[in-house]
Amino acid sequence: MKTWREECGVFAIWNNPEASRLTYLGLYALQHRGQESAGIVSLNDGTHLHHKGQGLVADVFTETDLDRLKGFAAVGHNRYSTTGENLLTNAQPLTAQLKDGPVAVAHNGNIVNAGELRERLKKEGAIFQGSNDTECLLHLLARHNGVDFMAGLQASVKNLVGAFSFCILTHDKLIAIRDPYGFRPLVMGRIGNSVVFASETCAFDLIGATFVREIEPGEMFWIDKNGEHSVKYADKKISEHARCIFEYVYFSRPDSVVFNHSVYEVRKQMGRWLARETKVDADIVIPVPDSGVPASIGYAAESGIPLELGIIRNHYVGRTFIEPRSAIRSFGVKVKLNPQSAVLAGKRVVVIDDSIVRGTTSRKIIGLIRQAGAKEIHLRIAAPPTVGPCYYGVDTPTRGELIASHMSVPEIQKFVEADSLSYLSLEGLYHAVGESQGFCSACFDNKYPTPLFGAD
């Protein structure tokens, strides 16, 4: 199955003279959700002005670009591309000129029936410019040009299967839509008389906006000259929702509120439950920075074992870093993470991380800690084993590349060369979140909420 998995961030604002600059700041706060490309479309007197490019937000936009993006409304997007699809044609927001005027679409998620839709639409005469799943929505909209735009939009999204949190800007309205399962987060806030939407609340913090509420699963919310409107185009029971549990494990920023819970507090609770389930005699607890930090705080607090910063992270390693021509063992990890011998030597160490994917990085980290003189190394993972790929918007490797899909915990322990290895149980993860229903945990239990249209 060919997938266009999108780890993305969306931001939009209505009724603000600084719309494009606030969108720039919102995207800057959401940079962790996508680093390959960024784009902004603004609305000025019924006309769309747009700028997008490959790279980080601060590199894509200049003062001149933002001055040119005039208007009182804007929509923006950060994209993370996979499978070689890092092309400017795939950078969002995607734009089109429809019968009723311009439309710009920013999308976070992954439409799992995109391949089938593309083939059907091509047979009907559609010409695709890129290789991303979001473009399907534009072609579906074009086929409803004879009806009211909002009615056509509702009819179009009902063709989509999978995860989608859309922000859509037309010539006269701003629209926020969330799929019926609620896979990906999408929140609404206010700053003065302006309404803002974002993938995470950390974007609101940067611009001084106040969080109002989530866009509900299956909800379509829009703003125009006549005010604010909302319809539920698809209803599901709370137990049928499928909010992504991995947003708590890794993907969201810890200072965000996602699915109405503080990510930081949930991660601390994950550490506490991990300590309850996987006790071990040790001298210190250390996090793998930065992913393991909140969980390690919870683990140390629950276990009573002192927390230390045994590994220091270099935050200034960028994609332009020049590696040495001569081989240096574990260089790729060493340049980012440096274990402290003064902290680790002679100690029994509990190492906390959020996940093990392929296992190769964990193995290198364990090796560096052992070289620093640790007496024992007990690896603790603040999530269940990742056994299945995600088809709903998180870029995970294929099933065959996920070490936990074909190795037992003892086998993984042997591979990473730890003295012991334990994971948080799925039940413990739900205890940490404080809810036990309405989530997708397919990456941990292989229970996918939707058909996967050809996935193995």
MIZATOR-689675 format. One record per residue (C-alpha): residue in one letter; z, y, x. Coordinates in steps of 0.02 Angstrom, whole numbers, plus 50000, padded with zeros to 5 digits. Layout:
BEGIN
- A, Z, Y, X
...
This chain:
BEGIN
- M, 50000, 50000, 50000
- K, 49950, 50171, 50068
- T, 50090, 50297, 50041
- W, 50100, 50484, 50070
- R, 50287, 50496, 50095
- E, 50346, 50674, 50090
- E, 50511, 50734, 50160
- C, 50495, 50911, 50097
- G, 50587, 51068, 50047
- V, 50536, 51184, 49905
- F, 50594, 51360, 49864
- A, 50537, 51485, 49732
- I, 50593, 51653, 49663
- W, 50549, 51761, 49513
- N, 50576, 51947, 49485
- N, 50617, 52013, 49658
- P, 50521, 52145, 49760
- E, 50569, 52050, 49919
- A, 50507, 51884, 49850
- S, 50408, 51828, 50003
- R, 50545, 51874, 50127
- L, 50679, 51786, 50026
- T, 50565, 51635, 50014
- Y, 50545, 51639, 50203
- L, 50734, 51637, 50222
- G, 50750, 51498, 50094
- L, 50625, 51392, 50188
- Y, 50716, 51430, 50350
- A, 50875, 51357, 50274
- L, 50777, 51205, 50216
- Q, 50693, 51176, 50384
- H, 50780, 51007, 50403
- R, 50679, 50941, 50256
- G, 50513, 50964, 50344
- Q, 50454, 51027, 50512
- E, 50266, 50995, 50515
- S, 50202, 51139, 50410
- A, 50260, 51283, 50301
- G, 50180, 51395, 50171
- I, 50213, 51535, 50047
- V, 50111, 51594, 49898
- S, 50160, 51759, 49817
- L, 50110, 51833, 49649
- N, 50048, 52013, 49651
- D, 49972, 52088, 49492
- G, 49911, 51918, 49430
- T, 49835, 51874, 49598
- H, 49896, 51745, 49724
- L, 49917, 51791, 49906
- H, 49950, 51647, 50024
- H, 49987, 51602, 50203
- K, 50024, 51432, 50276
- G, 50014, 51345, 50443
- Q, 50072, 51200, 50548
- G, 50238, 51210, 50636
- L, 50413, 51277, 50603
- V, 50445, 51418, 50479
- A, 50486, 51545, 50614
- D, 50323, 51503, 50704
- V, 50210, 51503, 50551
- F, 50260, 51675, 50483
- T, 50258, 51845, 50568
- E, 50316, 52013, 50503
- T, 50134, 52054, 50466
- D, 50113, 51895, 50365
- L, 50265, 51932, 50258
- D, 50213, 52114, 50232
- R, 50045, 52051, 50167
- L, 50127, 51930, 50044
- K, 50166, 52065, 49917
- G, 50230, 52034, 49742
- F, 50384, 52002, 49636
- A, 50372, 51811, 49635
- A, 50338, 51677, 49765
- V, 50342, 51491, 49798
- G, 50364, 51409, 49968
- H, 50360, 51238, 50048
- N, 50412, 51146, 50207
- R, 50321, 50983, 50239
- Y, 50354, 50830, 50344
- S, 50199, 50723, 50358
- T, 50182, 50540, 50405
- T, 50049, 50410, 50445
- G, 49940, 50533, 50541
- E, 49918, 50651, 50394
- N, 49981, 50808, 50480
- L, 49831, 50913, 50429
- L, 49821, 51095, 50374
- T, 49730, 51038, 50217
- N, 49890, 50947, 50167
- A, 50004, 51096, 50199
- Q, 50082, 51165, 50040
- P, 50091, 51252, 49922
- L, 49925, 51179, 49865
- T, 49820, 51307, 49774
- A, 49676, 51304, 49649
- Q, 49582, 51422, 49535
- L, 49586, 51350, 49360
- K, 49506, 51416, 49201
- D, 49661, 51517, 49156
- G, 49691, 51582, 49332
- P, 49769, 51533, 49497
- V, 49900, 51396, 49518
- A, 50006, 51352, 49669
- V, 50106, 51190, 49680
- A, 50250, 51147, 49797
- H, 50310, 50967, 49787
- N, 50457, 50868, 49854
- G, 50448, 50681, 49827
- N, 50317, 50546, 49823
- I, 50203, 50493, 49681
- V, 50191, 50304, 49698
- N, 50037, 50286, 49588
- A, 49941, 50420, 49684
- G, 49817, 50295, 49755
- E, 49769, 50231, 49583
- L, 49760, 50408, 49513
- R, 49648, 50466, 49656
- E, 49525, 50324, 49628
- R, 49520, 50357, 49441
- L, 49497, 50543, 49465
- K, 49360, 50518, 49596
- K, 49264, 50409, 49474
- E, 49277, 50551, 49350
- G, 49201, 50672, 49476
- A, 49354, 50746, 49564
- I, 49329, 50803, 49744
- F, 49488, 50793, 49849
- Q, 49516, 50911, 49995
- G, 49664, 50823, 50076
- S, 49753, 50655, 50081
- N, 49917, 50701, 49997
- D, 49982, 50642, 49829
- T, 50017, 50818, 49761
- E, 49832, 50857, 49742
- C, 49822, 50732, 49599
- L, 49920, 50854, 49490
- L, 49792, 50993, 49516
- H, 49650, 50879, 49462
- L, 49747, 50820, 49311
- L, 49780, 51002, 49263
- A, 49596, 51043, 49279
- R, 49559, 50910, 49148
- H, 49670, 51001, 49022
- N, 49589, 51172, 49038
- G, 49549, 51178, 48853
- V, 49730, 51179, 48797
- D, 49883, 51288, 48825
- F, 49934, 51278, 49008
- M, 50111, 51217, 48976
- A, 50048, 51083, 48856
- G, 49921, 51029, 48986
- L, 50055, 51025, 49120
- Q, 50166, 50914, 49014
- A, 50021, 50797, 48980
- S, 49978, 50794, 49166
- V, 50150, 50753, 49234
- K, 50167, 50608, 49111
- N, 50031, 50522, 49215
- L, 50139, 50529, 49371
- V, 50251, 50384, 49424
- G, 50382, 50410, 49557
- A, 50477, 50557, 49628
- F, 50430, 50737, 49601
- S, 50523, 50901, 49604
- F, 50390, 51034, 49578
- C, 50392, 51223, 49589
- I, 50231, 51292, 49515
- L, 50173, 51473, 49516
- T, 50033, 51531, 49399
- H, 49965, 51705, 49363
- D, 50106, 51741, 49242
- K, 50247, 51614, 49258
- L, 50356, 51514, 49377
- I, 50391, 51333, 49330
- A, 50517, 51205, 49395
- I, 50496, 51021, 49350
- R, 50596, 50866, 49395
- D, 50540, 50687, 49366
- P, 50626, 50584, 49229
- Y, 50727, 50483, 49356
- G, 50787, 50636, 49453
- F, 50751, 50557, 49623
- R, 50747, 50721, 49722
- P, 50865, 50869, 49702
- L, 50809, 51034, 49627
- V, 50932, 51174, 49588
- M, 50927, 51344, 49504
- G, 51021, 51500, 49556
- R, 51025, 51688, 49530
- I, 51027, 51838, 49643
- G, 51047, 51996, 49541
- N, 50914, 51991, 49405
- S, 50810, 51864, 49501
- V, 50800, 51677, 49468
- V, 50781, 51560, 49616
- F, 50746, 51374, 49637
- A, 50774, 51267, 49791
- S, 50788, 51089, 49851
- E, 50967, 51121, 49910
- T, 51104, 51249, 49882
- C, 51114, 51292, 50068
- A, 50959, 51400, 50037
- F, 51057, 51500, 49908
- D, 51199, 51529, 50031
- L, 51083, 51612, 50157
- I, 51009, 51737, 50034
- G, 51169, 51771, 49938
- A, 51115, 51684, 49777
- T, 51238, 51604, 49656
- F, 51214, 51423, 49607
- V, 51189, 51402, 49418
- R, 51145, 51220, 49387
- E, 51027, 51077, 49427
- I, 50859, 51062, 49345
- E, 50891, 50906, 49242
- P, 50792, 50745, 49263
- G, 50645, 50754, 49144
- E, 50663, 50942, 49121
- M, 50529, 51076, 49131
- F, 50600, 51251, 49153
- W, 50493, 51408, 49163
- I, 50506, 51597, 49170
- D, 50380, 51725, 49111
- K, 50376, 51899, 49035
- N, 50455, 51829, 48877
- G, 50609, 51762, 48965
- E, 50672, 51589, 49014
- H, 50620, 51427, 48928
- S, 50664, 51244, 48945
- V, 50602, 51080, 48871
- K, 50646, 50899, 48902
- Y, 50476, 50818, 48917
- A, 50554, 50647, 48956
- D, 50726, 50582, 48911
- K, 50823, 50447, 49000
- K, 51004, 50393, 48989
- I, 51113, 50443, 49135
- S, 51123, 50259, 49184
- E, 50932, 50258, 49198
- H, 50927, 50403, 49319
- A, 50885, 50362, 49500
- R, 50953, 50501, 49608
- C, 50924, 50462, 49791
- I, 51087, 50401, 49869
- F, 51013, 50428, 50042
- E, 51022, 50616, 50015
- Y, 51209, 50594, 50043
- V, 51193, 50473, 50188
- Y, 51078, 50577, 50296
- F, 50944, 50688, 50224
- S, 51033, 50837, 50145
- R, 51122, 50970, 50245
- P, 51311, 50941, 50243
- D, 51343, 51117, 50178
- S, 51240, 51086, 50020
- V, 51296, 51032, 49848
- V, 51178, 50893, 49794
- F, 51184, 50806, 49626
- N, 51340, 50910, 49590
- H, 51439, 50844, 49739
- S, 51476, 50922, 49908
- V, 51376, 50825, 50037
- Y, 51507, 50860, 50170
- E, 51650, 50794, 50063
- V, 51551, 50639, 50014
- R, 51515, 50600, 50196
- K, 51698, 50620, 50241
- Q, 51742, 50500, 50101
- M, 51612, 50378, 50167
- G, 51708, 50381, 50332
- R, 51873, 50351, 50243
- W, 51804, 50202, 50148
- L, 51725, 50137, 50307
- A, 51896, 50141, 50391
- R, 51975, 50048, 50244
- E, 51843, 49913, 50247
- T, 51819, 49891, 50435
- K, 51985, 49913, 50524
- V, 51987, 49891, 50714
- D, 52113, 49925, 50853
- A, 52047, 50069, 50958
- D, 52100, 50221, 51059
- I, 51976, 50352, 50998
- V, 51845, 50384, 50864
- I, 51685, 50474, 50916
- P, 51535, 50527, 50811
- V, 51352, 50512, 50857
- P, 51308, 50697, 50840
- D, 51266, 50770, 50723
- S, 51234, 50634, 50595
- G, 51401, 50546, 50614
- V, 51516, 50697, 50621
- P, 51580, 50712, 50441
- A, 51603, 50524, 50422
- S, 51697, 50516, 50588
- I, 51818, 50650, 50526
- G, 51854, 50543, 50373
- Y, 51868, 50384, 50475
- A, 51991, 50462, 50598
- A, 52096, 50536, 50459
- E, 52107, 50370, 50365
- S, 52134, 50259, 50517
- G, 52251, 50374, 50613
- I, 52146, 50350, 50770
- P, 52117, 50515, 50863
- L, 51947, 50598, 50846
- E, 51860, 50652, 51006
- L, 51690, 50724, 51048
- G, 51638, 50586, 51165
- I, 51453, 50630, 51155
- I, 51386, 50807, 51174
- R, 51219, 50850, 51096
- N, 51091, 50967, 51174
- H, 51030, 51071, 51026
- Y, 50888, 51153, 51121
- V, 50770, 51006, 51142
- G, 50606, 51051, 51057
- R, 50437, 50972, 51037
- T, 50369, 51069, 51187
- F, 50496, 50993, 51308
- I, 50409, 50926, 51465
- E, 50470, 50755, 51518
- P, 50475, 50703, 51702
- R, 50329, 50601, 51768
- S, 50444, 50474, 51850
- A, 50532, 50349, 51738
- I, 50715, 50383, 51701
- R, 50810, 50248, 51606
- S, 50849, 50301, 51427
- F, 50782, 50476, 51463
- G, 50733, 50510, 51284
- V, 50912, 50486, 51224
- K, 50994, 50563, 51378
- V, 50905, 50729, 51357
- K, 50980, 50747, 51182
- L, 51148, 50656, 51198
- N, 51266, 50658, 51347
- P, 51422, 50547, 51344
- Q, 51579, 50618, 51425
- S, 51656, 50500, 51552
- A, 51819, 50600, 51552
- V, 51840, 50558, 51368
- L, 51771, 50381, 51365
- A, 51823, 50297, 51527
- G, 51942, 50151, 51499
- K, 51949, 50181, 51311
- R, 51923, 50067, 51162
- V, 51799, 50171, 51064
- V, 51746, 50173, 50881
- V, 51571, 50249, 50871
- I, 51523, 50319, 50699
- D, 51342, 50343, 50645
- D, 51255, 50361, 50478
- S, 51128, 50221, 50495
- I, 51036, 50098, 50606
- V, 50848, 50098, 50577
- R, 50752, 50004, 50712
- G, 50905, 49980, 50820
- T, 50827, 50041, 50982
- T, 50912, 50211, 50983
- S, 51081, 50135, 50941
- R, 51059, 50013, 51084
- K, 51024, 50155, 51205
- I, 51173, 50256, 51144
- I, 51289, 50105, 51163
- G, 51220, 50081, 51339
- L, 51257, 50262, 51386
- I, 51434, 50251, 51318
- R, 51465, 50092, 51417
- Q, 51396, 50173, 51575
- A, 51521, 50314, 51546
- G, 51661, 50186, 51566
- A, 51710, 50136, 51389
- K, 51815, 49977, 51387
- E, 51762, 49921, 51213
- I, 51631, 49990, 51094
- H, 51648, 49960, 50906
- L, 51499, 50027, 50810
- R, 51534, 50077, 50630
- I, 51395, 50132, 50511
- A, 51443, 50244, 50365
- A, 51312, 50166, 50249
- P, 51253, 49991, 50203
- P, 51116, 49906, 50306
- T, 50945, 49985, 50275
- V, 50840, 49837, 50217
- G, 50699, 49918, 50119
- P, 50577, 50062, 50145
- C, 50581, 50213, 50031
- Y, 50431, 50249, 49920
- Y, 50508, 50402, 49837
- G, 50504, 50537, 49970
- V, 50606, 50487, 50123
- D, 50504, 50435, 50273
- T, 50575, 50267, 50325
- P, 50484, 50136, 50431
- T, 50398, 49986, 50356
- R, 50504, 49838, 50304
- G, 50458, 49743, 50462
- E, 50520, 49888, 50571
- L, 50690, 49895, 50485
- I, 50803, 49788, 50592
- A, 50922, 49745, 50449
- S, 50778, 49673, 50346
- H, 50759, 49526, 50464
- M, 50921, 49517, 50564
- S, 51099, 49476, 50512
- V, 51243, 49592, 50559
- P, 51296, 49478, 50704
- E, 51117, 49476, 50766
- I, 51106, 49666, 50757
- Q, 51272, 49679, 50848
- K, 51203, 49571, 50988
- F, 51042, 49673, 50995
- V, 51130, 49842, 51009
- E, 51256, 49766, 51132
- A, 51412, 49825, 51041
- D, 51578, 49731, 51047
- S, 51583, 49735, 50857
- L, 51477, 49805, 50717
- S, 51519, 49839, 50535
- Y, 51434, 49934, 50393
- L, 51503, 50022, 50241
- S, 51478, 49916, 50085
- L, 51371, 49978, 49942
- E, 51526, 49976, 49833
- G, 51616, 50084, 49962
- L, 51470, 50205, 49963
- Y, 51480, 50225, 49775
- H, 51669, 50249, 49787
- A, 51637, 50389, 49913
- V, 51513, 50475, 49797
- G, 51632, 50457, 49650
- E, 51500, 50387, 49533
- S, 51432, 50211, 49512
- Q, 51276, 50236, 49405
- G, 51122, 50345, 49399
- F, 51070, 50321, 49581
- C, 50927, 50239, 49675
- S, 50992, 50131, 49817
- A, 50833, 50030, 49844
- C, 50839, 50057, 50032
- F, 51003, 49960, 50030
- D, 50976, 49831, 49891
- N, 50786, 49820, 49866
- K, 50805, 49865, 49681
- Y, 50664, 49990, 49653
- P, 50674, 50088, 49488
- T, 50485, 50099, 49460
- P, 50332, 49990, 49487
- L, 50270, 50012, 49666
- F, 50083, 49987, 49634
- G, 50039, 49865, 49772
- A, 50189, 49881, 49888
- D, 50239, 49722, 49977
